[in-house]
Amino acid sequence: ITGGDAGHKLAIIAGLAFGARVLPGEIPTEGIEQVDPSDIQYARNFGYVIRPLAVAERAEAGALDLRVHPALVPEGDPLAHVDGALNAVAIQAEMVGPSFLAGLGAGAAPTATSVAGDIIDIAKNSLAGAPARTWNLPTGGDQKLQALADLSSRYYLRFSVRDESGVLAALSGKLGDSGISIEQMVQDVDSGDEGTATIAMLTHHAREGDVRDSLHAIDDTHLTTAPTHLIRIVE
């Protein structure tokens, strides 16, 4: 729920895929506990589903982009159909293109099988004198990680605002001041809280640091009645 387990798995994957030595605590991690049922419905209306993801990519400058968080995934993406106890890995390799692997990742039998298989592999490699194949988590990270503020992404934003004239124009203006443009947007009057409304929108690509700065500025005004909610979009 909090993303901690996925963060530890991502640290291992970063070592296997990139030879990186990264501590789980160095990986930006967000759980699904902040996802509201309204976010699920808005995402569906926009043509997406929300899935908890662990992302590992090599950025252009050589740093690694590692992060764990819920994300909006297009309904047509294979990841959108991973439900229940299923886990999935989507791989994009330079020489072989995209690959997608899915299977049971929870439950007594799948867990016991994986643990037993790992123990057997470690024992065989140790007996064969192949220490390079028994990779361990590092005691200190030595890989440069891309700062989350430098991430370029599209975003889903949900605002709780006062239901009064001029609010939408003010929100759009403050986002525009940071170079953030709106792709789609819907507004609903909150039936259970008179005088408030919800605005949900998708943005075009923007730098996350700029988006966060803009949201802090908006939430510091009288425009919003609760902190603005952000979920990244992965495509």
N, C-alpha and C positions, 0 to 999 in steps of 0.2 A: 504493500500500500504506500509506503514512504519512499520506495525506490532503492532502499539500501542493498537488497539482494542483487538487483540488476546492476548497481554500481560496482559491486565486487566482481560479478561476472564480466562486466565491461573492462575492468582492469586486466583480467586474464586474457580476454579477447585482444586487447591492445598489445599485449605481449606476444601473442601468437601471430597476429596479423602484421604488426609493424615492428616487432622486436623492442617495443617500448617498455620501460620500467616505470609504471605509474601506480601510485597508491590510490585506493578507492576514495580516500578523503579528499584527494585533489580533483575529483570529477564532480562538476556541478550536477546536483541531484535534486529532483523535485518528484514528489509522489502524486497520487491521484486523489488524495483526500480533499483537495481544494476544488475538484471538479464537481459542479452543481448539476442536478438533473436538467436544469434549463440549458446548460451548455451542451448537453448531449442532444437536446431537441433542436437548438439553434444550429448545431453542426450538421445534423441530419437535413435540416431545411436548406442549408448551403450546399449539400451534396457530399458531406464528409461524415466519418465516424471518428470517435476519440479512442486512441489506443495508447497504452504506456510503452514508450520506446527507449531503447538504449542505442545511441548513435556513435559510430566511430568512423571518422573520415580524416584523410590527410589534407590539410589546407594547402593553398598555393605556396605559402611562404615556408612550408616544411613543418610547421607546427601541427599538432594533432587536435582535431575538433572532437572532443569526447563529452558526452552529456546524456543524462537520464531525465526524462520528463514525459508527461502526457502530450500528445500531439494530435492535430486534425489530419487524418489520412483520407485521400479520396476514396469514395465508395467502390470504385473499380479496381483499386489496388489490392493485390493478394493479402497484404497485411490487414486490410479491413475485415477479412473473413476469418481471422485467427481468434477463436473464442474458447471459453472454458479453460480446460487444462492444457490446451495446445500452446506451444511455443513456436516461434518461427525466426529464421535468420535470412535476411535479404542481403546478398553480396553483389557488389559491382566490382569486377576485376578488369584490369586493363586489357589482358590478352583473351579472356574468355567471356567477357560481358556479364550480364546479370544472371544470378542463380538464386533460387528460393528453396529453402529447406524448412519443413514443418513436421512436428511430431509432438507426442505427449511430453510435457515437461513437469508434470506434477502428479502426485499420487504415489502410493507405496511401491508398486512394481517398477515404474519408470525411474524413480529416485534410487531405489536399491540397485537396479541394473547399472545405472551410471556410476554410482559410488564403487560398486564391485569392479566395474571395468577400469576405473581410474586406479584403484589399488593394484590390480593385476598388471596394468601398464607400468606403473612406478616400480613394482617389484621386478618385472622382466628387464626394464631398462637399467635398474641398479645392478642386477646380476650380470648383465651384459657389459657393464662398464661404460654406459652411455649417459653420463651425467648431463650432457647438453639437452637431452630429451626429457629431463625431469625439471622443468622450469618452475621456479618458485616466485611468489610475490616478493617484490623488493622491500628492503627496510627503509629506502629513501628514493623518491622519484628523481629521474634525471632527464625526463623528456619535456620539451617545451610544449605547453598546451595553449591552444587559442583561447583568449579571454572571451567569455560569453558575451560581453558588451560589443565585441567585434563581429559577432555572428550576423550574417545577412540572411533574412528569412521573410516570409510572409507571416502575418499574425492575425489571430482571432482576438477581438477585444470586446468585452461586455461591460458596459457602463450602467450604473444605477444613478439616475439623474432626477432632478426636479422636473415635473411636468409643467413647463412654462415656456413661453415664447422666447426665442433667441438662444436656447441652450444648444441645439444642434449646430447652429451657425458658429457659436463660440467654441464648441468641441472641434469642429472641422478646422477652424482658424488656428487653434493651438497645435493641432496635429500638423497642419500645413506649415506652420512656423518652423517645425523641425524636419521638414522635407518628407513627411509621411502622407501618402495619398491613399484615399479610400477606394476599394474595388467594389464592394457590395455592402449594403446596410439595411437593417430592418429596425423598426421602433414599435414597441408595444407598451401600452399603458398598464401598469400593475394593478390588477383587480383587487388584490388584498391589501394594498397600501395606497390609499387615496393621495393624490398629489405627486406621485412618483411614476417614473417610466423606466423601461429598460431599452437601451440601444445596443445592438449587437452588430459588429462589422468585421469585414475582412480587409486587410490592407494589401497594398502592393509590397514588393521587397523593400526592406528598410534595415538599417543597422540597429541592432537591439539596444545598444546604449542610447541612441537617439529616441527610440520608442519609450524606453524606461524614463528618460528625462522628461519627455513630454507628458507621460502619464502622471509622474510625480507633480508636475506643474498643474495639471488638470485637477488632481485629487486635493491639491492645496487650496482650490477655489471653492466657491459656494455651489458650483455646478453639480457635483456628485454627492450622493447621499451614502455611499459606501465605497471602499477601495475598488478600483477598476481591476477586472480580471483579464489576464493575458494567457493565451495558449498558442504555441508555435504551430505552424502548418508545415508538414513534411510532404514533399511530392517526389 
